[in-house]
Amino acid sequence: MANIRNEVEQEIDPYSQIGVTGLNRSSNGFATIEEEWLSDLRGTNGIKAYREMSDNNATIGAVLFLIDSFVRKVTWEVDAADESNEAIQLSEFVEQCIDDLEQSWPNVIGEAVRGVCIYGWSTFELVFKMRQGRNEEKDKTSMYSDNRIGWCKFAPRSQDTNYGWEFSEKGDLLGMYQMAPPNYGIKYIPLDKLLLFRSVGVMKDNPQGRSSLRNCYVSYSIQKKIQVSEAIGISRNLSGLPTMTVPLRLLSDSATSSEKQLLANFQNMVSRVKADEYSGLVLPSEVTQDGNPSGYKFQLLSGGSSGKTTETTPVIERLEKSIARSFLADFLFLGSGTTGSWALASTKTNMFSQALGGFLSAIVDVLNEAVEQLMRMNGFDEPELYPKIRHGDLEKMPLEEISGPIAQMVSAGIITPDDELEQWVRELAGAPQSENGYLSRPRELPIEPTDDEQLSGE
């Protein structure tokens, strides 16, 4: 160990990288991430499990719908680097590129956020185009004809088509392999062509992030088992417990292969019996032609009066709240019981909005990397003039909560009303902006001419 340390100290280069992130991954030409210790959530198993959770669970579905609704209401702006004409023109150019996309901007953001929430990561392939006006080919048409390079689309690359990642010897991500229907050919997409959105709190620079559903997987699994058992129990209590009597020879060790197969068929039949519109059985007669018992008999035993039943509703409700709590969305259950107040609901909603704002901020960082790439491709080599994409507030403050404090501060002389304050209050209230100027601008009111001036024509 000392020899290794001495060699490193003698040959150390401050500009070189010595260690690696420690990301647990395989390397068979198509690197797969193996950070997940639970085998049911590793690789394609995890993709299927998270898809099932998002599709089959009512609480998770409600949270995802709520997130999508929040995100689609958010306003997006492109801020110029400064007030110079060149910076403003660059911000307008990025706004044009957003409007010129094949997809709508809310759909792009919505799919990115949903993918990050469900799987922990979401990838889009950057496709560019020359802005040369209208074209019959959809991927070449543009609303502009200035011969600049613009965005054609942010094409989603679904998580279940990921075939592995490519890393450098230093552990840096280089790109993604994809194998997708209908041809199932393996294609390599380099990182320069990818928008990789990941969840917040990524460790080891894991390209697959961490699913928001990971913390509620145990609760979901237990709830699923209880609900299935509950449904089976209700079905059995309504229709009875199916039982089948068979001749003793079918159960003996000396039974022939055909008799063993017959027994297996009866066992399968009994386990599948249920009361619905397709119910019905074809069975051997209970007596032979001689009037003797055949050994075959089918009956339903009532299960409603025997055994101890367990009330599952409190357990399921507790698990549902646990799932919602993993998203900070347990406010969904306020009002469904005997507890809860408006103040508590408002506080929890604000916490949820702040957490979702963190997701959007992570997405904005990736989008601004795409803006920088777009600027460079168009020959703009002054990074200090590059515009930035910014998301608006997820939730507006109620006007009644801020109008009183603002009035008090104005009366006390702490703040002075100006154009920015008036414009902000108007936006918050949803009122139209003033067409006659704001507070600090003098109003030039029209002066009506007198009668003598009208007669004299002045």
C-alpha positions in Angstrom: 0.0 0.0 0.0 2.8 2.4 0.8 4.5 1.7 -2.5 1.3 2.5 -4.4 1.0 5.8 -2.4 4.6 6.7 -3.1 4.2 6.1 -6.9 1.0 8.3 -7.0 2.7 11.1 -5.0 5.7 11.1 -7.3 3.8 11.1 -10.5 0.8 13.1 -9.5 -0.7 15.4 -12.1 -3.2 18.0 -10.8 -4.9 18.0 -14.2 -5.5 14.3 -14.4 -8.3 12.1 -13.0 -7.2 9.4 -10.6 -10.4 7.9 -9.1 -13.8 7.0 -10.6 -17.4 7.5 -9.4 -17.8 3.9 -8.2 -21.0 3.4 -10.3 -21.8 -0.3 -10.2 -22.2 -1.4 -13.8 -21.5 -4.3 -16.0 -19.4 -4.1 -19.1 -20.2 -6.5 -21.8 -20.0 -4.0 -24.6 -23.4 -2.6 -23.6 -23.0 -1.4 -20.0 -26.0 -2.0 -17.7 -26.5 -0.2 -14.4 -26.6 -2.6 -11.4 -27.0 -0.1 -8.5 -30.4 -1.5 -7.5 -29.9 -4.3 -4.9 -33.5 -5.6 -5.2 -33.6 -8.0 -8.2 -37.3 -7.3 -8.9 -36.4 -3.7 -9.7 -33.1 -4.2 -11.6 -32.9 -3.7 -15.4 -35.9 -4.6 -17.5 -37.6 -6.0 -14.4 -37.6 -2.6 -12.8 -38.9 -0.9 -16.0 -41.9 -3.4 -16.1 -42.5 -3.0 -12.3 -42.6 0.8 -12.4 -44.8 0.7 -15.5 -47.2 -1.6 -13.6 -47.2 0.6 -10.6 -48.0 3.8 -12.6 -50.8 2.0 -14.6 -52.5 -0.1 -11.9 -52.4 1.9 -8.7 -55.1 4.5 -8.2 -53.0 6.6 -5.7 -49.9 6.7 -7.9 -52.1 7.5 -11.0 -53.7 10.4 -9.1 -50.3 11.8 -8.1 -48.9 11.5 -11.6 -52.0 13.2 -13.0 -51.7 16.0 -10.5 -48.0 16.4 -11.4 -48.9 16.6 -15.1 -51.6 19.1 -14.5 -49.2 21.3 -12.4 -46.5 21.1 -15.1 -48.8 22.0 -18.0 -49.9 25.2 -16.2 -46.3 26.5 -15.8 -45.2 29.3 -18.0 -41.9 29.2 -19.7 -39.7 32.2 -20.6 -36.4 32.7 -22.4 -34.3 35.3 -20.6 -31.8 37.4 -22.5 -28.3 37.5 -21.0 -28.5 41.3 -20.7 -30.3 44.3 -22.3 -28.1 44.6 -25.4 -29.7 44.2 -28.8 -27.6 41.1 -29.6 -28.6 39.3 -26.4 -32.2 40.1 -27.0 -32.0 38.9 -30.5 -30.5 35.6 -29.3 -33.3 35.1 -26.8 -35.9 35.8 -29.5 -34.1 33.2 -31.7 -34.5 30.5 -29.0 -38.1 31.4 -28.6 -38.6 30.9 -32.3 -36.9 27.5 -32.1 -39.2 26.4 -29.4 -42.3 27.5 -31.4 -40.9 25.8 -34.5 -40.7 22.3 -32.8 -42.8 19.5 -34.3 -44.2 18.8 -30.8 -45.9 21.3 -28.5 -43.6 22.5 -25.7 -46.0 21.3 -22.9 -46.0 17.8 -24.4 -42.2 17.7 -24.3 -42.0 18.9 -20.7 -44.9 16.7 -19.6 -43.3 13.5 -21.0 -39.9 14.4 -19.6 -41.3 15.0 -16.1 -43.5 11.9 -16.2 -40.6 9.7 -17.3 -38.4 11.1 -14.6 -41.0 10.6 -11.9 -41.8 7.0 -12.9 -38.4 5.6 -14.0 -35.9 8.2 -12.6 -34.7 9.2 -16.0 -35.9 10.2 -19.4 -34.0 10.6 -22.7 -34.8 12.6 -25.9 -32.8 12.6 -29.1 -32.0 16.1 -30.4 -32.9 16.4 -34.1 -31.9 19.6 -35.9 -33.0 21.2 -39.2 -32.1 24.0 -41.5 -34.6 26.8 -41.3 -35.4 27.2 -45.0 -39.1 27.8 -44.9 -41.9 25.4 -45.7 -41.1 22.0 -47.0 -43.2 18.9 -47.9 -41.1 16.8 -45.6 -42.2 17.3 -42.0 -38.7 17.1 -40.5 -37.5 19.8 -42.8 -40.3 22.4 -42.8 -39.9 25.6 -40.8 -41.8 28.8 -40.1 -38.6 30.7 -40.8 -36.3 31.0 -43.8 -33.1 32.6 -42.4 -30.9 29.5 -43.1 -30.0 29.1 -39.4 -29.9 25.8 -37.6 -33.0 25.2 -35.5 -34.6 22.4 -33.5 -36.7 20.0 -35.4 -37.9 17.9 -32.5 -37.0 16.5 -29.1 -37.7 12.8 -30.0 -38.4 10.6 -26.9 -36.5 7.4 -26.5 -38.5 5.2 -24.2 -36.9 3.6 -21.1 -37.9 0.0 -22.1 -35.8 0.3 -25.4 -32.6 1.1 -23.5 -30.1 -1.7 -24.4 -27.2 -0.3 -22.3 -24.8 2.7 -21.9 -21.4 3.5 -23.2 -18.8 4.8 -20.8 -15.2 6.0 -21.2 -12.3 4.5 -19.3 -12.6 7.3 -16.8 -16.3 6.5 -16.2 -17.7 9.4 -18.2 -21.0 8.7 -20.0 -20.5 8.7 -23.8 -23.9 7.6 -25.1 -26.8 5.2 -25.1 -27.6 2.0 -27.0 -31.2 1.4 -28.1 -33.0 -1.6 -29.3 -36.6 -0.8 -30.3 -39.5 -2.3 -32.2 -40.4 -3.0 -35.0 -36.9 -4.0 -36.3 -35.2 -4.4 -32.9 -31.9 -3.3 -34.4 -29.2 -2.0 -32.0 -28.5 1.7 -32.5 -25.9 3.9 -30.7 -26.9 7.5 -29.8 -24.0 9.6 -28.7 -24.4 12.0 -25.7 -24.2 15.1 -28.0 -27.5 13.9 -29.5 -29.2 13.2 -26.2 -31.1 15.2 -23.7 -30.8 13.1 -20.5 -33.2 14.2 -17.8 -32.7 12.7 -14.4 -34.3 12.9 -10.9 -32.9 15.1 -8.2 -30.5 13.7 -5.7 -28.6 11.5 -8.3 -25.7 9.6 -6.7 -22.5 8.3 -8.5 -23.6 10.3 -11.6 -26.0 7.4 -12.4 -27.5 8.1 -15.8 -30.7 6.3 -14.7 -31.3 8.5 -11.7 -33.7 7.1 -9.1 -37.4 6.5 -9.5 -39.8 8.4 -7.4 -41.7 5.1 -7.1 -38.8 3.3 -5.4 -39.7 4.4 -1.9 -43.3 3.2 -2.2 -42.5 -0.1 -3.9 -42.8 -2.1 -0.6 -46.2 -0.5 0.3 -47.4 -1.1 -3.3 -46.4 -4.8 -3.2 -48.1 -5.4 0.1 -51.3 -3.5 -0.9 -51.4 -5.5 -4.2 -51.2 -8.9 -2.3 -53.9 -7.8 0.2 -56.2 -6.6 -2.5 -55.9 -9.8 -4.5 -56.4 -11.9 -1.4 -59.4 -9.8 -0.5 -61.0 -10.2 -3.9 -60.4 -14.0 -3.7 -61.9 -14.2 -0.2 -65.0 -12.2 -1.3 -65.4 -14.4 -4.3 -65.1 -17.6 -2.2 -67.6 -16.3 0.4 -70.1 -15.5 -2.3 -69.8 -18.7 -4.3 -68.4 -21.1 -1.7 -65.3 -23.2 -1.6 -65.0 -25.6 -4.5 -64.2 -29.2 -3.5 -63.9 -32.3 -5.7 -64.0 -35.9 -4.6 -62.2 -38.4 -6.8 -61.6 -42.2 -6.6 -58.9 -43.2 -4.3 -56.9 -44.8 -7.1 -56.2 -41.4 -8.6 -54.4 -40.4 -5.3 -52.5 -43.6 -4.8 -48.8 -44.0 -5.6 -49.6 -46.7 -8.1 -51.8 -44.4 -10.3 -51.1 -44.7 -14.0 -49.8 -41.7 -16.0 -53.3 -41.2 -17.5 -54.8 -41.2 -14.0 -52.3 -38.7 -12.7 -53.1 -36.4 -15.6 -56.8 -36.8 -14.9 -56.1 -35.8 -11.3 -54.1 -32.8 -12.4 -57.0 -31.7 -14.7 -59.5 -31.9 -11.8 -57.2 -29.9 -9.5 -56.8 -27.2 -12.1 -60.6 -27.2 -12.7 -61.4 -26.8 -9.0 -58.9 -23.9 -8.5 -60.4 -22.0 -11.5 -64.1 -22.3 -10.5 -65.8 -19.0 -10.0 -69.3 -17.6 -10.3 -69.7 -15.6 -13.5 -71.5 -15.7 -16.8 -69.0 -18.4 -18.0 -69.3 -20.8 -15.1 -70.1 -24.4 -15.8 -68.5 -27.9 -15.4 -68.6 -31.2 -17.2 -68.1 -34.0 -14.7 -68.3 -37.8 -14.6 -71.5 -39.1 -13.0 -71.5 -39.6 -9.3 -72.9 -43.2 -9.8 -72.0 -45.9 -12.3 -74.4 -47.7 -14.6 -74.8 -50.3 -11.8 -75.9 -47.6 -9.4 -72.8 -47.8 -7.3 -70.8 -44.6 -6.3 -68.3 -43.6 -8.9 -66.1 -41.7 -6.5 -66.5 -38.4 -8.3 -68.4 -35.6 -6.6 -68.2 -31.8 -6.9 -69.7 -29.5 -4.3 -69.3 -25.9 -3.0 -68.7 -25.5 0.7 -69.9 -22.3 2.3 -67.0 -20.3 3.8 -69.0 -17.4 5.3 -69.6 -18.8 8.7 -66.2 -20.5 9.5 -62.8 -19.1 10.0 -61.6 -15.7 11.2 -61.9 -12.8 8.8 -59.6 -9.7 8.9 -60.7 -6.2 8.2 -58.4 -5.1 5.3 -59.7 -1.6 4.7 -57.6 0.2 7.4 -54.5 -1.6 6.2 -55.1 -0.7 2.6 -55.9 2.9 3.5 -52.7 3.1 5.6 -50.7 1.8 2.6 -52.3 4.2 0.2 -51.3 7.1 2.5 -47.8 5.7 2.7 -47.6 5.7 -1.1 -48.9 9.3 -1.3 -46.5 10.4 1.4 -43.5 9.2 -0.6 -44.5 11.9 -3.2 -45.3 14.5 -0.4 -48.9 14.2 -1.8 -50.7 12.9 1.3 -52.8 16.1 1.2 -54.9 14.1 -1.3 -56.4 12.3 1.7 -57.3 15.4 3.7 -61.0 15.6 4.1 -61.5 11.9 3.5 -61.5 11.3 7.3 -62.4 13.2 10.4 -59.1 15.2 10.5 -57.4 17.8 8.4 -57.7 21.6 8.0 -57.4 24.1 5.2 -54.2 25.6 6.7 -52.6 22.1 6.8 -53.7 21.4 3.2 -52.2 24.7 2.1 -48.9 23.9 3.8 -48.7 20.4 2.3 -49.6 21.7 -1.1 -46.8 24.3 -0.9 -44.3 21.6 0.0 -45.5 19.5 -3.0 -45.1 22.5 -5.3 -41.6 23.2 -4.0 -40.5 19.6 -4.6 -41.9 19.6 -8.1 -40.1 22.9 -8.7 -36.9 21.1 -7.9 -37.7 18.6 -10.7 -38.4 21.4 -13.1 -35.1 23.2 -12.2 -33.2 20.0 -13.0 -34.9 19.8 -16.3 -34.1 23.5 -17.0 -30.4 22.8 -16.5 -30.5 20.2 -19.3 -32.5 22.4 -21.6 -30.0 25.2 -21.2 -27.2 22.8 -22.2 -29.2 22.2 -25.4 -29.4 26.0 -25.8 -25.6 26.3 -25.6 -25.2 23.6 -28.2 -27.7 25.4 -30.5 -25.8 28.6 -30.1 -22.4 27.0 -31.0 -23.9 25.3 -34.0 -25.0 28.6 -35.3 -21.6 30.2 -34.8 -22.4 32.3 -31.7 -19.1 32.1 -29.8 -19.8 34.5 -26.9 -21.2 32.4 -24.0 -21.8 35.5 -21.9 -24.6 36.4 -24.4 -26.3 33.0 -24.4 -30.0 33.2 -23.3 -31.4 30.9 -20.5 -34.7 29.0 -20.4 -36.6 29.6 -17.2 -39.8 28.1 -15.8 -42.4 30.2 -14.0 -44.0 29.6 -10.7 -45.9 26.4 -10.1 -48.4 28.0 -7.8 -49.4 31.6 -7.4 -49.8 33.1 -4.0 -53.3 34.0 -3.1 -53.8 37.8 -3.6 -55.5 38.1 -0.2 -52.4 36.8 1.5 -50.1 39.5 0.1 -52.3 42.5 -0.4 -52.5 43.3 3.3 -48.7 43.1 3.9 -48.0 45.1 0.8 -50.4 47.9 1.9 -48.8 47.9 5.4 -45.3 48.2 4.0 -46.3 51.0 1.6 -48.0 52.9 4.5 -44.9 52.5 6.6 -42.7 53.7 3.8 -40.7 50.4 3.7 -41.4 50.0 0.0 -42.3 52.5 -2.7 -44.8 51.6 -5.4 -43.2 51.5 -8.8 -43.7 50.0 -12.3 -42.3 46.6 -11.4 -44.5 46.2 -8.3 -47.7 47.3 -10.1 -47.0 45.0 -13.0 -46.3 42.0 -10.6 -49.5 42.7 -8.7 -51.5 42.9 -11.9 -50.0 39.5 -13.1 -50.7 37.9 -9.7 -54.3 39.1 -9.8 -54.8 38.1 -13.4 -55.7 41.6 -14.4 -54.7 43.2 -17.7 -51.6 45.3 -17.9 -52.0 49.1 -18.1 -52.1 50.6 -21.5 -51.6 54.2 -20.2 -48.3 53.6 -18.4 -47.6 52.6 -14.8 -47.2 54.5 -11.6 -43.8 56.2 -12.2 -44.8 57.3 -15.7 -46.6 60.6 -16.0 -50.1 60.3 -17.5 -50.7 62.7 -20.3 -54.4 63.2 -20.2 -56.1 64.6 -23.3 -57.2 68.3 -23.0 -60.6 69.1 -24.4 -60.6 72.3 -26.5 -62.9 75.1 -25.4 -65.9 76.3 -27.5 -64.0 79.5 -28.6 -61.0 77.3 -29.7 -63.3 75.0 -31.7 -64.9 78.0 -33.4 -61.6 79.7 -34.2 -60.3 76.3 -35.5 -57.3 76.3 -33.2 
